[in-house]
C-alpha cells in the first residue's frame, strides 16, 4: 500500500520534533538518514542519497530543488517574469495577476514550506 504524501509529511514533522528532544536520535539521523527514516517507516526511494543538515541561529540552508520535469521553459519563464515570487505586491502596477497566480501555484507545489 502506498503511503500518502500527507502521512509522510506528518511522519517527517514528528521525526524533526524528536530531533529537538533526543540528541542521540538526531546524531543517528545526521549520520545515516536513510536508515533512520526507513526504521521510522518513511519510504526513501532506492538509489536516493539523502543528506540531513541542521539550521542554526547563524547558518540556514536554502535547498534548490531539482528542476521539475513537467514544467516547460515557457512556464518557468512566465513564473520568473511574474515579478517577486516570494512576496508579490498585489497593487504593483504593470504586474499581470495571472503570472503572480502561476508563481504562487509553483511555489506551493515545489517549495511548500521554505522555512520549515
Biopython code that builds the backbone (N, CA, C, O; Angstrom):
import numpy as np
from Bio.PDB.StructureBuilder import StructureBuilder

atoms = [
    (1, "UNK", "N", (0.847, -1.188, 0.000)),
    (1, "UNK", "CA", (0.000, 0.000, 0.000)),
    (1, "UNK", "C", (0.884, 1.241, 0.000)),
    (1, "UNK", "O", (1.827, 1.340, 0.786)),
    (2, "UNK", "N", (0.584, 2.159, -0.861)),
    (2, "UNK", "CA", (1.355, 3.391, -0.998)),
    (2, "UNK", "C", (0.925, 4.398, 0.070)),
    (2, "UNK", "O", (-0.259, 4.696, 0.231)),
    (3, "UNK", "N", (1.920, 4.911, 0.791)),
    (3, "UNK", "CA", (1.623, 5.875, 1.840)),
    (3, "UNK", "C", (1.380, 7.248, 1.229)),
    (3, "UNK", "O", (2.111, 7.676, 0.336)),
    (4, "UNK", "N", (0.364, 7.928, 1.707)),
    (4, "UNK", "CA", (0.050, 9.243, 1.156)),
    (4, "UNK", "C", (1.137, 10.252, 1.518)),
    (4, "UNK", "O", (1.848, 10.098, 2.511)),
    (5, "UNK", "N", (1.246, 11.279, 0.692)),
    (5, "UNK", "CA", (2.228, 12.329, 0.942)),
    (5, "UNK", "C", (1.947, 13.040, 2.262)),
    (5, "UNK", "O", (2.873, 13.459, 2.955)),
    (6, "UNK", "N", (0.672, 13.176, 2.606)),
    (6, "UNK", "CA", (0.317, 13.854, 3.852)),
    (6, "UNK", "C", (0.796, 13.049, 5.064)),
    (6, "UNK", "O", (1.290, 13.622, 6.035)),
    (7, "UNK", "N", (0.652, 11.741, 5.007)),
    (7, "UNK", "CA", (1.130, 10.896, 6.108)),
    (7, "UNK", "C", (2.648, 10.965, 6.193)),
    (7, "UNK", "O", (3.203, 11.077, 7.286)),
    (8, "UNK", "N", (3.329, 10.900, 5.044)),
    (8, "UNK", "CA", (4.786, 11.013, 5.020)),
    (8, "UNK", "C", (5.217, 12.346, 5.624)),
    (8, "UNK", "O", (6.150, 12.393, 6.426)),
    (9, "UNK", "N", (4.546, 13.421, 5.243)),
    (9, "UNK", "CA", (4.873, 14.753, 5.748)),
    (9, "UNK", "C", (4.688, 14.802, 7.264)),
    (9, "UNK", "O", (5.523, 15.358, 7.977)),
    (10, "UNK", "N", (3.607, 14.227, 7.749)),
    (10, "UNK", "CA", (3.330, 14.182, 9.183)),
    (10, "UNK", "C", (4.418, 13.402, 9.923)),
    (10, "UNK", "O", (4.861, 13.808, 10.998)),
    (11, "UNK", "N", (4.840, 12.289, 9.345)),
    (11, "UNK", "CA", (5.891, 11.483, 9.952)),
    (11, "UNK", "C", (7.203, 12.264, 10.014)),
    (11, "UNK", "O", (7.911, 12.213, 11.020)),
    (12, "UNK", "N", (7.526, 12.981, 8.945)),
    (12, "UNK", "CA", (8.753, 13.783, 8.927)),
    (12, "UNK", "C", (8.715, 14.880, 9.987)),
    (12, "UNK", "O", (9.729, 15.157, 10.627)),
    (13, "UNK", "N", (7.557, 15.505, 10.178)),
    (13, "UNK", "CA", (7.434, 16.530, 11.212)),
    (13, "UNK", "C", (7.679, 15.920, 12.590)),
    (13, "UNK", "O", (8.330, 16.542, 13.430)),
    (14, "UNK", "N", (7.170, 14.719, 12.831)),
    (14, "UNK", "CA", (7.392, 14.042, 14.110)),
    (14, "UNK", "C", (8.870, 13.711, 14.301)),
    (14, "UNK", "O", (9.408, 13.839, 15.401)),
    (15, "UNK", "N", (9.515, 13.288, 13.228)),
    (15, "UNK", "CA", (10.950, 12.967, 13.297)),
    (15, "UNK", "C", (11.752, 14.226, 13.617)),
    (15, "UNK", "O", (12.664, 14.188, 14.442)),
    (16, "UNK", "N", (11.417, 15.341, 12.969)),
    (16, "UNK", "CA", (12.123, 16.592, 13.246)),
    (16, "UNK", "C", (11.908, 17.038, 14.685)),
    (16, "UNK", "O", (12.845, 17.496, 15.339)),
    (17, "UNK", "N", (10.692, 16.911, 15.181)),
    (17, "UNK", "CA", (10.421, 17.286, 16.572)),
    (17, "UNK", "C", (11.211, 16.386, 17.528)),
    (17, "UNK", "O", (11.706, 16.854, 18.553)),
    (18, "UNK", "N", (11.327, 15.120, 17.199)),
    (18, "UNK", "CA", (12.093, 14.197, 18.047)),
    (18, "UNK", "C", (13.568, 14.598, 18.102)),
    (18, "UNK", "O", (14.225, 14.411, 19.125)),
    (19, "UNK", "N", (14.084, 15.147, 17.008)),
    (19, "UNK", "CA", (15.480, 15.614, 16.990)),
    (19, "UNK", "C", (15.722, 16.681, 18.048)),
    (19, "UNK", "O", (16.823, 16.777, 18.590)),
    (20, "UNK", "N", (14.706, 17.484, 18.345)),
    (20, "UNK", "CA", (14.864, 18.555, 19.332)),
    (20, "UNK", "C", (14.903, 18.022, 20.765)),
    (20, "UNK", "O", (15.387, 18.705, 21.668)),
    (21, "UNK", "N", (14.400, 16.815, 20.972)),
    (21, "UNK", "CA", (14.336, 16.281, 22.335)),
    (21, "UNK", "C", (15.250, 15.082, 22.557)),
    (21, "UNK", "O", (15.464, 14.678, 23.700)),
    (22, "UNK", "N", (15.789, 14.511, 21.495)),
    (22, "UNK", "CA", (16.590, 13.285, 21.602)),
    (22, "UNK", "C", (17.889, 13.454, 20.810)),
    (22, "UNK", "O", (17.934, 13.223, 19.602)),
    (23, "UNK", "N", (18.938, 13.862, 21.521)),
    (23, "UNK", "CA", (20.216, 14.155, 20.866)),
    (23, "UNK", "C", (20.804, 12.928, 20.180)),
    (23, "UNK", "O", (21.406, 13.054, 19.114)),
    (24, "UNK", "N", (20.643, 11.749, 20.764)),
    (24, "UNK", "CA", (21.182, 10.523, 20.159)),
    (24, "UNK", "C", (20.449, 10.209, 18.853)),
    (24, "UNK", "O", (21.069, 9.808, 17.868)),
    (25, "UNK", "N", (19.139, 10.391, 18.853)),
    (25, "UNK", "CA", (18.356, 10.170, 17.632)),
    (25, "UNK", "C", (18.804, 11.141, 16.541)),
    (25, "UNK", "O", (19.000, 10.740, 15.394)),
    (26, "UNK", "N", (18.968, 12.432, 16.902)),
    (26, "UNK", "CA", (19.398, 13.432, 15.933)),
    (26, "UNK", "C", (20.773, 13.081, 15.369)),
    (26, "UNK", "O", (21.006, 13.232, 14.170)),
    (27, "UNK", "N", (21.675, 12.619, 16.215)),
    (27, "UNK", "CA", (23.017, 12.237, 15.752)),
    (27, "UNK", "C", (22.934, 11.077, 14.758)),
    (27, "UNK", "O", (23.650, 11.066, 13.756)),
    (28, "UNK", "N", (22.064, 10.104, 15.031)),
    (28, "UNK", "CA", (21.894, 8.973, 14.094)),
    (28, "UNK", "C", (21.298, 9.454, 12.779)),
    (28, "UNK", "O", (21.710, 9.003, 11.710)),
    (29, "UNK", "N", (20.332, 10.366, 12.848)),
    (29, "UNK", "CA", (19.704, 10.902, 11.632)),
    (29, "UNK", "C", (20.722, 11.659, 10.788)),
    (29, "UNK", "O", (20.738, 11.522, 9.565)),
    (30, "UNK", "N", (21.568, 12.451, 11.428)),
    (30, "UNK", "CA", (22.597, 13.186, 10.703)),
    (30, "UNK", "C", (23.620, 12.237, 10.081)),
    (30, "UNK", "O", (24.120, 12.490, 8.985)),
    (31, "UNK", "N", (23.929, 11.146, 10.782)),
    (31, "UNK", "CA", (24.961, 10.205, 10.311)),
    (31, "UNK", "C", (24.451, 9.260, 9.227)),
    (31, "UNK", "O", (25.176, 8.970, 8.275)),
    (32, "UNK", "N", (23.227, 8.780, 9.354)),
    (32, "UNK", "CA", (22.690, 7.789, 8.415)),
    (32, "UNK", "C", (21.197, 8.028, 8.196)),
    (32, "UNK", "O", (20.368, 7.258, 8.680)),
    (33, "UNK", "N", (20.854, 9.092, 7.469)),
    (33, "UNK", "CA", (19.446, 9.478, 7.350)),
    (33, "UNK", "C", (18.553, 8.431, 6.706)),
    (33, "UNK", "O", (17.413, 8.251, 7.135)),
    (34, "UNK", "N", (19.040, 7.743, 5.698)),
    (34, "UNK", "CA", (18.188, 6.757, 5.018)),
    (34, "UNK", "C", (17.793, 5.642, 5.984)),
    (34, "UNK", "O", (16.619, 5.279, 6.066)),
    (35, "UNK", "N", (18.758, 5.103, 6.710)),
    (35, "UNK", "CA", (18.469, 4.008, 7.646)),
    (35, "UNK", "C", (17.503, 4.459, 8.742)),
    (35, "UNK", "O", (16.574, 3.730, 9.090)),
    (36, "UNK", "N", (17.719, 5.653, 9.283)),
    (36, "UNK", "CA", (16.849, 6.146, 10.356)),
    (36, "UNK", "C", (15.443, 6.390, 9.833)),
    (36, "UNK", "O", (14.470, 5.996, 10.477)),
    (37, "UNK", "N", (15.318, 7.029, 8.685)),
    (37, "UNK", "CA", (13.986, 7.293, 8.134)),
    (37, "UNK", "C", (13.247, 5.998, 7.824)),
    (37, "UNK", "O", (12.062, 5.866, 8.128)),
    (38, "UNK", "N", (13.948, 5.046, 7.221)),
    (38, "UNK", "CA", (13.303, 3.771, 6.917)),
    (38, "UNK", "C", (12.877, 3.052, 8.199)),
    (38, "UNK", "O", (11.809, 2.442, 8.244)),
    (39, "UNK", "N", (13.708, 3.124, 9.234)),
    (39, "UNK", "CA", (13.356, 2.498, 10.515)),
    (39, "UNK", "C", (12.124, 3.153, 11.131)),
    (39, "UNK", "O", (11.383, 2.515, 11.880)),
    (40, "UNK", "N", (11.910, 4.418, 10.816)),
    (40, "UNK", "CA", (10.751, 5.146, 11.331)),
    (40, "UNK", "C", (9.526, 4.999, 10.427)),
    (40, "UNK", "O", (8.470, 5.563, 10.714)),
    (41, "UNK", "N", (9.666, 4.241, 9.332)),
    (41, "UNK", "CA", (8.540, 3.998, 8.444)),
    (41, "UNK", "C", (8.402, 4.963, 7.285)),
    (41, "UNK", "O", (7.394, 4.941, 6.579)),
    (42, "UNK", "N", (9.395, 5.808, 7.079)),
    (42, "UNK", "CA", (9.355, 6.760, 5.968)),
    (42, "UNK", "C", (10.005, 6.107, 4.755)),
    (42, "UNK", "O", (11.127, 5.607, 4.840)),
    (43, "UNK", "N", (9.303, 6.113, 3.636)),
    (43, "UNK", "CA", (9.811, 5.497, 2.417)),
    (43, "UNK", "C", (10.846, 6.412, 1.779)),
    (43, "UNK", "O", (10.596, 7.592, 1.530)),
    (44, "UNK", "N", (12.017, 5.832, 1.523)),
    (44, "UNK", "CA", (13.073, 6.534, 0.789)),
    (44, "UNK", "C", (13.315, 5.715, -0.475)),
    (44, "UNK", "O", (13.702, 4.550, -0.382)),
    (45, "UNK", "N", (13.099, 6.292, -1.642)),
    (45, "UNK", "CA", (13.263, 5.531, -2.887)),
    (45, "UNK", "C", (14.670, 4.937, -3.013)),
    (45, "UNK", "O", (15.657, 5.561, -2.625)),
    (46, "UNK", "N", (14.741, 3.740, -3.554)),
    (46, "UNK", "CA", (16.024, 3.063, -3.750)),
    (46, "UNK", "C", (16.931, 3.928, -4.608)),
    (46, "UNK", "O", (16.492, 4.533, -5.586)),
    (47, "UNK", "N", (18.192, 3.977, -4.234)),
    (47, "UNK", "CA", (19.172, 4.721, -5.005)),
    (47, "UNK", "C", (19.247, 6.203, -4.700)),
    (47, "UNK", "O", (20.093, 6.903, -5.254)),
    (48, "UNK", "N", (18.375, 6.696, -3.826)),
    (48, "UNK", "CA", (18.381, 8.113, -3.487)),
    (48, "UNK", "C", (19.361, 8.351, -2.343)),
    (48, "UNK", "O", (19.284, 7.700, -1.301)),
    (49, "UNK", "N", (20.278, 9.284, -2.549)),
    (49, "UNK", "CA", (21.171, 9.713, -1.481)),
    (49, "UNK", "C", (20.464, 10.828, -0.728)),
    (49, "UNK", "O", (19.808, 11.680, -1.329)),
    (50, "UNK", "N", (20.602, 10.815, 0.568)),
    (50, "UNK", "CA", (19.922, 11.812, 1.381)),
    (50, "UNK", "C", (20.921, 12.424, 2.348)),
    (50, "UNK", "O", (21.642, 11.711, 3.046)),
    (51, "UNK", "N", (20.959, 13.742, 2.384)),
    (51, "UNK", "CA", (21.821, 14.454, 3.325)),
    (51, "UNK", "C", (20.935, 15.275, 4.245)),
    (51, "UNK", "O", (20.017, 15.958, 3.792)),
    (52, "UNK", "N", (21.213, 15.205, 5.522)),
    (52, "UNK", "CA", (20.466, 15.977, 6.507)),
    (52, "UNK", "C", (21.392, 17.068, 7.030)),
    (52, "UNK", "O", (22.519, 16.797, 7.443)),
    (53, "UNK", "N", (20.908, 18.288, 7.007)),
    (53, "UNK", "CA", (21.655, 19.436, 7.502)),
    (53, "UNK", "C", (20.844, 20.074, 8.620)),
    (53, "UNK", "O", (19.616, 20.001, 8.628)),
    (54, "UNK", "N", (21.528, 20.688, 9.544)),
    (54, "UNK", "CA", (20.838, 21.336, 10.658)),
    (54, "UNK", "C", (21.023, 22.843, 10.583)),
    (54, "UNK", "O", (22.150, 23.338, 10.582)),
    (55, "UNK", "N", (19.907, 23.576, 10.520)),
    (55, "UNK", "CA", (19.962, 25.023, 10.601)),
    (55, "UNK", "C", (20.331, 25.423, 12.024)),
    (55, "UNK", "O", (19.975, 24.743, 12.986)),
    (56, "UNK", "N", (21.041, 26.525, 12.141)),
    (56, "UNK", "CA", (21.350, 27.093, 13.449)),
    (56, "UNK", "C", (20.914, 28.552, 13.427)),
    (56, "UNK", "O", (20.394, 29.037, 12.422)),
    (57, "UNK", "N", (21.125, 29.241, 14.531)),
    (57, "UNK", "CA", (20.791, 30.661, 14.572)),
    (57, "UNK", "C", (21.677, 31.459, 13.613)),
    (57, "UNK", "O", (21.275, 32.517, 13.129)),
    (58, "UNK", "N", (22.879, 30.952, 13.341)),
    (58, "UNK", "CA", (23.821, 31.670, 12.490)),
    (58, "UNK", "C", (23.882, 31.156, 11.055)),
    (58, "UNK", "O", (24.321, 31.879, 10.161)),
    (59, "UNK", "N", (23.448, 29.920, 10.823)),
    (59, "UNK", "CA", (23.557, 29.312, 9.498)),
    (59, "UNK", "C", (22.217, 28.679, 9.125)),
    (59, "UNK", "O", (21.673, 27.866, 9.873)),
    (60, "UNK", "N", (21.697, 29.060, 7.966)),
    (60, "UNK", "CA", (20.469, 28.455, 7.452)),
    (60, "UNK", "C", (20.740, 27.973, 6.031)),
    (60, "UNK", "O", (21.452, 28.626, 5.269)),
    (61, "UNK", "N", (20.176, 26.848, 5.691)),
    (61, "UNK", "CA", (20.380, 26.262, 4.374)),
    (61, "UNK", "C", (19.149, 26.501, 3.518)),
    (61, "UNK", "O", (18.016, 26.312, 3.961)),
    (62, "UNK", "N", (19.390, 26.915, 2.295)),
    (62, "UNK", "CA", (18.341, 27.056, 1.297)),
    (62, "UNK", "C", (18.587, 25.969, 0.272)),
    (62, "UNK", "O", (19.635, 25.948, -0.374)),
    (63, "UNK", "N", (17.638, 25.072, 0.117)),
    (63, "UNK", "CA", (17.790, 23.958, -0.806)),
    (63, "UNK", "C", (17.166, 24.343, -2.141)),
    (63, "UNK", "O", (16.014, 24.770, -2.206)),
    (64, "UNK", "N", (17.938, 24.185, -3.187)),
    (64, "UNK", "CA", (17.433, 24.439, -4.533)),
    (64, "UNK", "C", (16.890, 23.116, -5.059)),
    (64, "UNK", "O", (17.662, 22.198, -5.332)),
    (65, "UNK", "N", (15.576, 23.008, -5.206)),
    (65, "UNK", "CA", (15.020, 21.746, -5.693)),
    (65, "UNK", "C", (15.449, 21.482, -7.130)),
    (65, "UNK", "O", (15.756, 22.411, -7.877)),
    (66, "UNK", "N", (15.466, 20.217, -7.506)),
    (66, "UNK", "CA", (15.765, 19.901, -8.898)),
    (66, "UNK", "C", (14.642, 20.457, -9.766)),
    (66, "UNK", "O", (13.498, 20.588, -9.331)),
    (67, "UNK", "N", (14.996, 20.773, -10.985)),
    (67, "UNK", "CA", (14.008, 21.348, -11.895)),
    (67, "UNK", "C", (12.924, 20.319, -12.172)),
    (67, "UNK", "O", (13.229, 19.191, -12.562)),
    (68, "UNK", "N", (11.668, 20.688, -11.979)),
    (68, "UNK", "CA", (10.570, 19.767, -12.266)),
    (68, "UNK", "C", (10.517, 19.450, -13.766)),
    (68, "UNK", "O", (10.502, 20.354, -14.601)),
    (69, "UNK", "N", (10.488, 18.181, -14.084)),
    (69, "UNK", "CA", (10.489, 17.741, -15.485)),
    (69, "UNK", "C", (9.218, 18.155, -16.216)),
    (69, "UNK", "O", (9.223, 18.314, -17.437)),
    (70, "UNK", "N", (8.125, 18.330, -15.468)),
    (70, "UNK", "CA", (6.850, 18.623, -16.120)),
    (70, "UNK", "C", (6.616, 20.118, -16.370)),
    (70, "UNK", "O", (5.542, 20.504, -16.832)),
    (71, "UNK", "N", (7.606, 20.959, -16.069)),
    (71, "UNK", "CA", (7.458, 22.387, -16.338)),
    (71, "UNK", "C", (8.302, 22.785, -17.544)),
    (71, "UNK", "O", (9.516, 22.580, -17.565)),
    (72, "UNK", "N", (7.650, 23.345, -18.525)),
    (72, "UNK", "CA", (8.340, 23.759, -19.745)),
    (72, "UNK", "C", (9.120, 25.047, -19.494)),
    (72, "UNK", "O", (8.903, 25.739, -18.500)),
    (73, "UNK", "N", (10.031, 25.351, -20.418)),
    (73, "UNK", "CA", (10.762, 26.614, -20.343)),
    (73, "UNK", "C", (9.792, 27.794, -20.334)),
    (73, "UNK", "O", (10.003, 28.769, -19.612)),
    (74, "UNK", "N", (8.740, 27.706, -21.128)),
    (74, "UNK", "CA", (7.773, 28.806, -21.204)),
    (74, "UNK", "C", (7.095, 29.030, -19.856)),
    (74, "UNK", "O", (6.949, 30.170, -19.416)),
    (75, "UNK", "N", (6.681, 27.947, -19.201)),
    (75, "UNK", "CA", (6.030, 28.090, -17.892)),
    (75, "UNK", "C", (7.006, 28.689, -16.892)),
    (75, "UNK", "O", (6.646, 29.592, -16.138)),
    (76, "UNK", "N", (8.241, 28.193, -16.881)),
    (76, "UNK", "CA", (9.235, 28.739, -15.958)),
    (76, "UNK", "C", (9.518, 30.206, -16.257)),
    (76, "UNK", "O", (9.667, 31.005, -15.332)),
    (77, "UNK", "N", (9.592, 30.573, -17.535)),
    (77, "UNK", "CA", (9.783, 31.980, -17.896)),
    (77, "UNK", "C", (8.613, 32.831, -17.426)),
    (77, "UNK", "O", (8.802, 33.961, -16.977)),
    (78, "UNK", "N", (7.398, 32.286, -17.531)),
    (78, "UNK", "CA", (6.223, 33.013, -17.057)),
    (78, "UNK", "C", (6.299, 33.230, -15.548)),
    (78, "UNK", "O", (5.933, 34.295, -15.050)),
    (79, "UNK", "N", (6.776, 32.221, -14.823)),
    (79, "UNK", "CA", (6.905, 32.347, -13.375)),
    (79, "UNK", "C", (7.952, 33.401, -13.039)),
    (79, "UNK", "O", (7.711, 34.277, -12.208)),
    (80, "UNK", "N", (9.099, 33.317, -13.676)),
    (80, "UNK", "CA", (10.173, 34.275, -13.418)),
    (80, "UNK", "C", (9.726, 35.677, -13.806)),
    (80, "UNK", "O", (10.038, 36.643, -13.110)),
    (81, "UNK", "N", (9.013, 35.792, -14.888)),
    (81, "UNK", "CA", (8.547, 37.101, -15.346)),
    (81, "UNK", "C", (7.384, 37.639, -14.551)),
    (81, "UNK", "O", (6.942, 38.764, -14.784)),
    (82, "UNK", "N", (6.877, 36.851, -13.609)),
    (82, "UNK", "CA", (5.704, 37.256, -12.832)),
    (82, "UNK", "C", (6.007, 38.217, -11.712)),
    (82, "UNK", "O", (5.099, 38.592, -10.970)),
    (83, "UNK", "N", (7.250, 38.628, -11.561)),
    (83, "UNK", "CA", (7.581, 39.577, -10.504)),
    (83, "UNK", "C", (8.200, 38.864, -9.318)),
    (83, "UNK", "O", (8.773, 37.783, -9.461)),
    (84, "UNK", "N", (8.085, 39.460, -8.168)),
    (84, "UNK", "CA", (8.670, 38.941, -6.939)),
    (84, "UNK", "C", (7.849, 37.745, -6.469)),
    (84, "UNK", "O", (6.757, 37.917, -5.926)),
    (85, "UNK", "N", (8.371, 36.530, -6.674)),
    (85, "UNK", "CA", (7.626, 35.304, -6.375)),
    (85, "UNK", "C", (7.413, 35.132, -4.881)),
    (85, "UNK", "O", (6.355, 34.663, -4.463)),
    (86, "UNK", "N", (8.391, 35.500, -4.071)),
    (86, "UNK", "CA", (8.290, 35.260, -2.640)),
    (86, "UNK", "C", (7.304, 36.204, -1.981)),
    (86, "UNK", "O", (6.546, 35.780, -1.109)),
    (87, "UNK", "N", (7.289, 37.461, -2.366)),
    (87, "UNK", "CA", (6.380, 38.424, -1.740)),
    (87, "UNK", "C", (5.793, 39.363, -2.787)),
    (87, "UNK", "O", (6.117, 40.551, -2.804)),
    (88, "UNK", "N", (4.924, 38.836, -3.668)),
    (88, "UNK", "CA", (4.364, 39.706, -4.702)),
    (88, "UNK", "C", (3.481, 40.790, -4.095)),
    (88, "UNK", "O", (2.769, 40.559, -3.118)),
    (89, "UNK", "N", (3.542, 41.951, -4.681)),
    (89, "UNK", "CA", (2.702, 43.052, -4.220)),
    (89, "UNK", "C", (1.439, 43.088, -5.060)),
    (89, "UNK", "O", (1.491, 43.255, -6.279)),
    (90, "UNK", "N", (0.322, 42.933, -4.405)),
    (90, "UNK", "CA", (-0.958, 42.873, -5.123)),
    (90, "UNK", "C", (-1.235, 44.150, -5.890)),
    (90, "UNK", "O", (-1.889, 44.125, -6.932)),
    (91, "UNK", "N", (-0.739, 45.269, -5.378)),
    (91, "UNK", "CA", (-1.060, 46.542, -6.025)),
    (91, "UNK", "C", (0.025, 47.019, -6.981)),
    (91, "UNK", "O", (-0.041, 48.151, -7.459)),
    (92, "UNK", "N", (1.022, 46.187, -7.274)),
    (92, "UNK", "CA", (2.099, 46.615, -8.162)),
    (92, "UNK", "C", (1.565, 46.914, -9.545)),
    (92, "UNK", "O", (0.957, 46.046, -10.170)),
    (93, "UNK", "N", (1.779, 48.128, -10.039)),
    (93, "UNK", "CA", (1.292, 48.457, -11.381)),
    (93, "UNK", "C", (2.069, 47.675, -12.433)),
    (93, "UNK", "O", (3.276, 47.467, -12.308)),
    (94, "UNK", "N", (1.360, 47.249, -13.463)),
    (94, "UNK", "CA", (2.009, 46.561, -14.566)),
    (94, "UNK", "C", (2.249, 45.082, -14.334)),
    (94, "UNK", "O", (2.781, 44.408, -15.217)),
    (95, "UNK", "N", (1.883, 44.561, -13.194)),
    (95, "UNK", "CA", (2.081, 43.129, -12.924)),
    (95, "UNK", "C", (0.838, 42.369, -13.364)),
    (95, "UNK", "O", (-0.280, 42.723, -12.989)),
    (96, "UNK", "N", (1.033, 41.339, -14.149)),
    (96, "UNK", "CA", (-0.070, 40.514, -14.623)),
    (96, "UNK", "C", (-0.536, 39.619, -13.479)),
    (96, "UNK", "O", (0.247, 38.805, -12.990)),
    (97, "UNK", "N", (-1.794, 39.744, -13.035)),
    (97, "UNK", "CA", (-2.276, 38.916, -11.925)),
    (97, "UNK", "C", (-2.166, 37.415, -12.213)),
    (97, "UNK", "O", (-1.961, 36.632, -11.286)),
    (98, "UNK", "N", (-2.298, 36.999, -13.473)),
    (98, "UNK", "CA", (-2.190, 35.576, -13.803)),
    (98, "UNK", "C", (-0.771, 35.078, -13.560)),
    (98, "UNK", "O", (-0.581, 33.962, -13.076)),
    (99, "UNK", "N", (0.225, 35.893, -13.890)),
    (99, "UNK", "CA", (1.609, 35.489, -13.654)),
    (99, "UNK", "C", (1.865, 35.331, -12.157)),
    (99, "UNK", "O", (2.536, 34.388, -11.740)),
    (100, "UNK", "N", (1.338, 36.244, -11.353)),
    (100, "UNK", "CA", (1.503, 36.126, -9.902)),
    (100, "UNK", "C", (0.804, 34.866, -9.399)),
    (100, "UNK", "O", (1.315, 34.168, -8.522)),
    (101, "UNK", "N", (-0.365, 34.584, -9.960)),
    (101, "UNK", "CA", (-1.100, 33.381, -9.570)),
    (101, "UNK", "C", (-0.296, 32.127, -9.922)),
    (101, "UNK", "O", (-0.204, 31.205, -9.112)),
    (102, "UNK", "N", (0.280, 32.090, -11.114)),
    (102, "UNK", "CA", (1.095, 30.942, -11.532)),
    (102, "UNK", "C", (2.314, 30.802, -10.627)),
    (102, "UNK", "O", (2.691, 29.689, -10.261)),
    (103, "UNK", "N", (2.925, 31.918, -10.268)),
    (103, "UNK", "CA", (4.085, 31.878, -9.380)),
    (103, "UNK", "C", (3.692, 31.310, -8.026)),
    (103, "UNK", "O", (4.432, 30.512, -7.450)),
    (104, "UNK", "N", (2.543, 31.708, -7.517)),
    (104, "UNK", "CA", (2.083, 31.192, -6.225)),
    (104, "UNK", "C", (1.815, 29.695, -6.295)),
    (104, "UNK", "O", (2.149, 28.962, -5.364)),
    (105, "UNK", "N", (1.217, 29.236, -7.387)),
    (105, "UNK", "CA", (0.966, 27.800, -7.558)),
    (105, "UNK", "C", (2.284, 27.045, -7.621)),
    (105, "UNK", "O", (2.433, 26.002, -6.985)),
    (106, "UNK", "N", (3.232, 27.557, -8.375)),
    (106, "UNK", "CA", (4.528, 26.904, -8.499)),
    (106, "UNK", "C", (5.221, 26.831, -7.147)),
    (106, "UNK", "O", (5.757, 25.784, -6.782)),
    (107, "UNK", "N", (5.217, 27.923, -6.403)),
    (107, "UNK", "CA", (5.861, 27.942, -5.089)),
    (107, "UNK", "C", (5.193, 26.941, -4.148)),
    (107, "UNK", "O", (5.878, 26.223, -3.421)),
    (108, "UNK", "N", (3.873, 26.889, -4.157)),
    (108, "UNK", "CA", (3.169, 25.967, -3.261)),
    (108, "UNK", "C", (3.459, 24.513, -3.620)),
    (108, "UNK", "O", (3.567, 23.662, -2.737)),
    (109, "UNK", "N", (3.584, 24.231, -4.906)),
    (109, "UNK", "CA", (3.804, 22.848, -5.334)),
    (109, "UNK", "C", (5.238, 22.396, -5.111)),
    (109, "UNK", "O", (5.468, 21.278, -4.649)),
    (110, "UNK", "N", (6.206, 23.250, -5.431)),
    (110, "UNK", "CA", (7.596, 22.816, -5.432)),
    (110, "UNK", "C", (8.426, 23.367, -4.274)),
    (110, "UNK", "O", (9.576, 22.965, -4.097)),
    (111, "UNK", "N", (7.866, 24.272, -3.493)),
    (111, "UNK", "CA", (8.605, 24.840, -2.372)),
    (111, "UNK", "C", (7.584, 25.177, -1.279)),
    (111, "UNK", "O", (7.446, 26.336, -0.886)),
    (112, "UNK", "N", (6.854, 24.132, -0.781)),
    (112, "UNK", "CA", (5.698, 24.364, 0.039)),
    (112, "UNK", "C", (5.948, 25.013, 1.403)),
    (112, "UNK", "O", (5.093, 25.747, 1.899)),
    (113, "UNK", "N", (7.089, 24.758, 2.005)),
    (113, "UNK", "CA", (7.335, 25.311, 3.336)),
    (113, "UNK", "C", (8.801, 25.698, 3.434)),
    (113, "UNK", "O", (9.588, 24.967, 4.036)),
    (114, "UNK", "N", (9.187, 26.829, 2.855)),
    (114, "UNK", "CA", (10.603, 27.155, 2.742)),
    (114, "UNK", "C", (11.323, 27.360, 4.059)),
    (114, "UNK", "O", (12.546, 27.232, 4.110)),
    (115, "UNK", "N", (10.606, 27.674, 5.121)),
    (115, "UNK", "CA", (11.291, 27.977, 6.382)),
    (115, "UNK", "C", (11.056, 26.913, 7.427)),
    (115, "UNK", "O", (11.257, 27.162, 8.616)),
    (116, "UNK", "N", (10.631, 25.719, 7.008)),
    (116, "UNK", "CA", (10.402, 24.619, 7.970)),
    (116, "UNK", "C", (11.705, 24.127, 8.526)),
    (116, "UNK", "O", (11.719, 23.210, 9.348)),
]
sb = StructureBuilder()
sb.init_structure("model")
sb.init_model(0)
sb.init_chain("A")
sb.init_seg("    ")
for serial, (resi, resn, name, xyz) in enumerate(atoms, 1):
    if name == "N":
        sb.init_residue(resn, " ", resi, " ")
    sb.init_atom(name, np.array(xyz, "f"), 0.0, 1.0, " ", f" {name:<3s}", serial, name[0])
structure = sb.get_structure()
